[in-house]
């Protein structure tokens, strides 16, 4: 697996990449905050609570506007784990799925322990962010998957019957590994998804989503990104439901004006492939980010995940400045997200200046320990 060196990046390229990283992370979080309060509510109930157009502004959830769920928490630990994996590469003991599993176990500890003072120095800075210790409706699959130290693999996945979309919902950061080859991004996202969601439809949906984000972060169009991802999936056993979901999303664009009914039909029963299809569709037909996100959450399925997936796509496609500023202003944890996004962008573009097998910046290793 090869990651682009900082020497290959011009200043303008670094700025563009940082904007896409920020856009992906913040867009996913905003979609989560917009949709999670109405998760599973029939659209008729959403209309009765929020008006004929449904949710058009950040709703209250967990006592405030802009609150995020466990989905965003896990996405942040995905990003943290990817940085730590790059740092650990200097030691010669490099296995990114294991490094991501360690990151997810650090998230799991926040759901059990009462505060960051329980953490150790080698847990890194993110584990000391107090707001991440709020328990925000983590799914049973995630709690079971990270409930012990045993890592699920493709040969022995955790929750092998789990079809839910939550693993896909935390997988946008894998797509930001723009120096990696697409098939390696796909593989890593699949392997990490199998740590909690062991059904092929679930982990292949996560891999497909990461591959689409990867193409977008490299400057591809959304339609082109979806087509390339379908080609990447073709040799994979069990890929047919996921490939079909991507094709349904592309086909739905040609079938009239965007509507909640079209999104609901794509979502289906709320499995990972349905959420992926709906998110791709909403991003394709979006007039702007606000329109795409509102379309993504106004249905009777997993609104939080669908919103997060859509927000990640639109953020990767357009960058942070396309996101609604009024929503960002109220987004829970935004300062943490900005710091983490910028650290990730710096690691990916200038990593050799921060650490190497022969010498490293002490402050960087304090933030992202090799342990």
C-alpha positions as CSV (number, residue, x, y, z in Angstrom):
1,X,0.0,0.0,0.0
2,X,1.5,3.3,-1.1
3,X,0.7,6.7,0.3
4,X,1.6,9.8,-1.6
5,X,4.6,11.7,-0.1
6,X,4.3,15.4,0.9
7,X,6.9,16.1,-1.9
8,X,4.3,15.2,-4.5
9,X,1.8,17.8,-3.3
10,X,1.8,21.4,-4.5
11,X,0.4,24.1,-2.2
12,X,-2.8,24.5,-4.1
13,X,-3.3,20.7,-4.1
14,X,-2.8,20.6,-0.4
15,X,-5.4,23.3,0.2
16,X,-7.9,21.6,-2.1
17,X,-7.4,18.3,-0.3
18,X,-7.8,19.8,3.1
19,X,-11.1,21.4,2.0
20,X,-12.3,18.0,0.8
21,X,-11.2,16.3,4.0
22,X,-13.0,18.9,6.1
23,X,-16.0,18.8,3.8
24,X,-16.3,15.0,4.0
25,X,-16.0,14.9,7.8
26,X,-18.2,17.9,8.5
27,X,-20.7,17.0,5.8
28,X,-21.1,13.5,7.3
29,X,-21.6,14.9,10.8
30,X,-24.1,17.5,9.6
31,X,-26.1,14.8,7.8
32,X,-26.0,12.7,11.0
33,X,-27.2,15.6,13.1
34,X,-30.0,16.4,10.6
35,X,-31.3,12.9,10.3
36,X,-30.8,11.1,13.6
37,X,-33.6,12.8,15.5
38,X,-36.1,11.4,13.0
39,X,-34.6,8.0,12.5
40,X,-37.2,5.4,11.7
41,X,-40.2,7.8,11.8
42,X,-42.7,7.4,8.9
43,X,-42.6,10.4,6.6
44,X,-46.2,11.3,7.6
45,X,-45.0,11.6,11.3
46,X,-42.1,13.7,10.2
47,X,-44.4,16.0,8.4
48,X,-46.7,16.3,11.3
49,X,-43.8,17.3,13.6
50,X,-41.9,19.5,11.2
51,X,-44.3,20.7,8.5
52,X,-45.2,19.6,5.0
53,X,-41.6,19.6,3.7
54,X,-40.4,17.6,6.7
55,X,-37.0,18.4,8.2
56,X,-35.6,21.5,6.6
57,X,-33.4,22.7,9.5
58,X,-31.4,21.1,12.3
59,X,-33.8,19.5,14.7
60,X,-33.4,19.1,18.4
61,X,-31.8,15.8,19.5
62,X,-30.2,14.9,22.8
63,X,-31.2,18.2,24.2
64,X,-29.7,20.5,21.6
65,X,-29.6,21.3,17.9
66,X,-26.7,19.9,16.0
67,X,-26.1,16.9,18.2
68,X,-24.3,14.0,16.6
69,X,-24.7,10.2,17.1
70,X,-22.4,7.3,17.7
71,X,-22.0,7.2,13.9
72,X,-20.0,10.4,13.9
73,X,-18.1,9.4,17.0
74,X,-16.9,6.3,15.1
75,X,-16.1,8.2,12.0
76,X,-13.8,10.4,14.1
77,X,-12.1,7.4,15.5
78,X,-11.8,6.0,11.9
79,X,-9.8,9.1,11.0
80,X,-7.7,8.9,14.1
81,X,-7.0,5.3,13.5
82,X,-5.8,6.0,9.9
83,X,-3.4,8.6,11.2
84,X,-2.1,6.3,13.8
85,X,-1.6,3.6,11.2
86,X,0.6,5.8,9.2
87,X,2.6,6.7,12.2
88,X,3.0,3.1,13.2
89,X,4.3,2.3,9.8
90,X,7.7,3.7,10.9
91,X,8.0,0.8,13.3
92,X,7.7,-1.9,10.6
93,X,4.7,-3.4,12.3
94,X,2.1,-2.1,9.9
95,X,-1.3,-3.7,9.6
96,X,-4.0,-1.0,9.1
97,X,-7.1,-3.2,10.0
98,X,-5.5,-3.8,13.4
99,X,-4.7,-0.2,13.9
100,X,-8.3,0.7,13.0
101,X,-9.6,-2.0,15.4
102,X,-7.5,-0.4,18.2
103,X,-9.1,2.9,17.4
104,X,-12.6,1.5,17.5
105,X,-11.8,-0.1,20.9
106,X,-10.8,3.3,22.1
107,X,-14.3,4.5,21.0
108,X,-15.9,1.5,22.8
109,X,-14.1,2.5,26.0
110,X,-15.8,5.9,25.8
111,X,-19.1,4.1,25.9
112,X,-18.2,2.2,29.1
113,X,-16.1,4.5,31.1
114,X,-17.4,7.6,32.8
115,X,-14.8,10.2,31.6
116,X,-11.5,10.9,29.8
117,X,-9.6,10.8,33.0
118,X,-9.8,7.0,32.7
119,X,-7.6,7.2,29.6
120,X,-3.9,6.4,29.3
121,X,-1.3,8.7,27.6
122,X,-0.9,6.4,24.7
123,X,-4.6,6.6,23.9
124,X,-3.9,9.8,22.0
125,X,-5.6,13.2,22.2
126,X,-8.9,12.2,20.7
127,X,-9.7,9.8,23.5
128,X,-9.4,12.8,25.9
129,X,-12.2,14.8,24.2
130,X,-14.9,14.8,26.9
131,X,-17.9,15.4,24.6
132,X,-17.2,12.0,22.9
133,X,-18.2,10.2,26.1
134,X,-21.9,10.9,25.6
135,X,-23.7,7.6,24.7
136,X,-25.6,8.4,21.5
137,X,-27.6,5.3,20.6
138,X,-24.8,3.1,19.4
139,X,-26.1,0.1,17.5
140,X,-26.1,-3.4,19.0
141,X,-23.8,-4.6,16.1
142,X,-21.2,-2.0,17.0
143,X,-21.3,-2.7,20.7
144,X,-21.0,-6.4,20.2
145,X,-18.4,-6.1,17.5
146,X,-16.2,-4.0,19.8
147,X,-17.3,-5.6,23.0
148,X,-14.1,-7.6,23.4
149,X,-10.5,-7.5,22.0
150,X,-11.1,-10.1,19.3
151,X,-11.0,-8.5,15.9
152,X,-13.5,-9.6,13.3
153,X,-12.0,-10.6,9.9
154,X,-13.4,-11.6,6.5
155,X,-12.7,-15.2,7.5
156,X,-14.3,-14.8,10.9
157,X,-16.5,-11.7,10.8
158,X,-18.4,-10.3,13.7
159,X,-22.2,-10.4,13.5
160,X,-22.2,-12.4,10.2
161,X,-25.9,-11.9,9.6
162,X,-25.8,-8.1,10.2
163,X,-27.1,-6.2,7.1
164,X,-27.3,-2.7,8.7
165,X,-25.7,0.4,7.2
166,X,-23.7,1.6,10.2
167,X,-20.3,0.3,9.0
168,X,-20.7,2.2,5.8
169,X,-21.6,5.2,7.8
170,X,-18.2,5.3,9.5
171,X,-16.2,4.5,6.3
172,X,-15.9,7.9,4.6
173,X,-12.3,8.4,6.0
174,X,-11.0,5.4,4.1
175,X,-11.9,7.2,0.9
176,X,-9.7,10.1,1.8
177,X,-6.6,7.9,1.4
178,X,-6.1,9.5,-2.0
179,X,-2.5,8.2,-2.4
180,X,-3.7,4.7,-2.3
181,X,-4.9,2.6,-5.2
182,X,-8.7,2.3,-5.3
183,X,-8.8,-1.4,-4.8
184,X,-6.7,-1.1,-1.7
185,X,-9.1,1.5,-0.3
186,X,-12.0,-0.8,-1.1
187,X,-10.2,-3.7,0.6
188,X,-9.4,-1.8,3.8
189,X,-12.9,-0.5,4.2
190,X,-14.3,-4.0,3.7
191,X,-12.0,-5.5,6.3
192,X,-12.7,-2.9,8.9
193,X,-16.5,-3.1,8.3
194,X,-16.4,-6.9,8.9
195,X,-15.3,-6.0,12.5
196,X,-18.9,-5.3,13.3
197,X,-21.0,-6.0,10.1
198,X,-20.2,-9.5,8.9
199,X,-22.7,-9.9,6.1
200,X,-21.2,-9.4,2.6
201,X,-23.9,-6.9,1.7
202,X,-23.0,-4.7,4.7
203,X,-19.2,-4.9,4.4
204,X,-19.2,-4.5,0.6
205,X,-21.5,-1.5,0.9
206,X,-19.0,0.0,3.2
207,X,-16.2,-0.7,0.8
208,X,-18.2,0.7,-2.2
209,X,-19.0,3.9,-0.3
210,X,-15.3,4.4,0.6
211,X,-14.4,3.8,-3.0
212,X,-16.9,6.4,-4.3
213,X,-15.5,9.0,-1.7
214,X,-12.0,8.1,-2.9
215,X,-12.8,9.0,-6.5
216,X,-14.5,12.2,-5.5
217,X,-11.6,13.2,-3.3
218,X,-9.4,12.7,-6.3
219,X,-11.5,15.1,-8.3
220,X,-13.8,12.7,-10.2
221,X,-17.5,13.4,-10.9
222,X,-20.0,11.5,-8.8
223,X,-21.4,9.6,-11.8
224,X,-17.9,8.6,-12.8
225,X,-17.1,7.6,-9.2
226,X,-20.1,5.3,-9.0
227,X,-19.3,3.7,-12.4
228,X,-15.7,3.1,-11.4
229,X,-16.8,1.6,-8.1
230,X,-19.1,-0.8,-9.8
231,X,-16.2,-2.0,-11.8
232,X,-14.1,-2.5,-8.7
233,X,-16.8,-4.5,-7.1
234,X,-17.3,-6.8,-10.0
235,X,-14.9,-9.6,-9.0
236,X,-16.0,-9.7,-5.4
237,X,-18.1,-12.6,-4.1
238,X,-21.5,-11.4,-2.9
239,X,-21.3,-8.0,-4.7
240,X,-24.5,-8.3,-6.8
241,X,-26.9,-6.6,-4.3
242,X,-24.4,-3.7,-3.8
243,X,-23.7,-3.3,-7.5
244,X,-27.4,-3.4,-8.2
245,X,-28.0,-0.7,-5.6
246,X,-25.6,1.6,-7.3
247,X,-27.3,1.0,-10.6
248,X,-30.7,1.7,-9.1
249,X,-29.4,5.0,-7.8
250,X,-28.2,6.0,-11.2
251,X,-31.5,4.8,-12.9
252,X,-33.7,6.7,-10.4
253,X,-32.1,10.0,-11.4
254,X,-33.8,9.6,-14.8
255,X,-37.3,8.8,-13.3
256,X,-38.7,12.2,-12.6
257,X,-38.2,15.0,-10.0
258,X,-36.5,14.1,-6.7
259,X,-39.0,13.2,-4.0
260,X,-39.2,11.5,-0.6
261,X,-41.0,8.6,-2.3
262,X,-38.1,8.0,-4.6
263,X,-35.7,8.0,-1.6
264,X,-37.9,5.7,0.4
265,X,-38.1,3.2,-2.5
266,X,-34.3,3.2,-2.7
267,X,-33.8,2.8,1.1
268,X,-36.1,-0.2,1.1
269,X,-36.0,-2.0,4.4
270,X,-32.9,0.0,5.6
271,X,-30.1,-2.4,4.8
272,X,-26.7,-1.1,3.9
273,X,-27.2,-1.4,0.2
274,X,-30.4,0.5,0.3
275,X,-28.9,3.3,2.4
276,X,-26.0,3.5,-0.1
277,X,-28.3,3.7,-3.0
278,X,-30.4,6.5,-1.4
279,X,-27.3,8.5,-0.5
280,X,-25.8,8.3,-4.0
281,X,-29.2,9.3,-5.5
282,X,-29.6,12.3,-3.1
283,X,-26.1,13.5,-3.9
284,X,-26.6,13.1,-7.6
285,X,-29.9,15.1,-7.7
286,X,-28.9,17.7,-5.1
287,X,-29.4,21.3,-6.2
288,X,-27.0,22.1,-3.4
289,X,-25.8,20.5,-0.1
290,X,-28.8,21.7,1.9
291,X,-31.2,20.3,-0.7
292,X,-29.4,17.0,-0.9
293,X,-29.3,16.5,2.9
294,X,-32.9,17.4,3.4
295,X,-33.9,14.9,0.7
296,X,-31.7,12.3,2.4
297,X,-33.4,12.4,5.8
298,X,-37.1,12.8,5.0
299,X,-38.2,9.2,4.8
300,X,-39.2,6.4,7.1
301,X,-35.8,4.6,7.2
302,X,-32.4,5.1,8.8
303,X,-32.4,8.9,8.3
304,X,-29.2,9.5,10.3
305,X,-27.1,7.1,8.3
306,X,-28.5,8.1,5.0
307,X,-27.9,11.8,5.9
308,X,-24.4,11.0,7.0
309,X,-23.6,9.1,3.8
310,X,-25.0,11.8,1.6
311,X,-23.2,14.5,3.5
312,X,-19.9,12.7,3.2
313,X,-20.3,12.4,-0.6
314,X,-21.3,16.1,-1.1
315,X,-18.5,17.2,1.2
316,X,-15.9,15.2,-0.7
317,X,-17.3,16.5,-4.0
318,X,-17.5,20.2,-3.2
319,X,-15.3,20.8,-0.1
320,X,-16.2,22.5,3.2
321,X,-17.3,25.9,1.8
322,X,-20.3,24.3,0.1
323,X,-21.8,23.2,3.5
324,X,-24.5,25.3,5.1
325,X,-22.7,27.7,7.5
326,X,-25.7,28.1,9.8
327,X,-25.7,24.3,10.4
328,X,-21.9,24.2,10.9
329,X,-22.2,26.9,13.5
330,X,-24.4,24.7,15.7
331,X,-22.7,21.4,14.9
332,X,-21.6,19.6,18.1
333,X,-17.9,18.9,18.3
334,X,-17.0,21.1,15.2
335,X,-13.7,22.3,16.8
336,X,-12.5,18.8,17.3
337,X,-13.5,17.8,13.8
338,X,-11.6,20.6,12.3
339,X,-8.5,19.8,14.2
340,X,-8.7,16.1,13.3
341,X,-9.4,16.8,9.7
342,X,-6.5,19.2,9.4
343,X,-4.2,16.7,11.2
344,X,-5.3,14.0,8.7
345,X,-4.6,16.3,5.7
346,X,-1.2,17.2,7.1
347,X,-0.3,13.6,7.7
348,X,-1.4,12.5,4.2
349,X,0.4,15.4,2.5
350,X,3.4,16.1,4.7
351,X,3.8,12.9,6.8
352,X,7.6,12.5,6.1
353,X,8.2,15.9,7.7
354,X,6.4,14.8,10.8
355,X,7.8,11.4,11.5
356,X,10.1,8.8,10.1
357,X,11.9,5.6,11.4
358,X,14.9,7.8,12.2
359,X,13.4,10.8,13.8
360,X,10.0,12.4,14.6
361,X,8.3,15.5,15.9
362,X,7.7,14.8,19.6
363,X,4.4,16.7,19.6
364,X,3.0,14.6,16.7
365,X,3.9,11.4,18.5
366,X,2.2,12.7,21.6
367,X,-1.0,13.3,19.6
368,X,-0.7,10.1,17.7
369,X,1.4,7.6,19.6
370,X,2.9,4.6,17.9
371,X,1.6,2.3,20.7
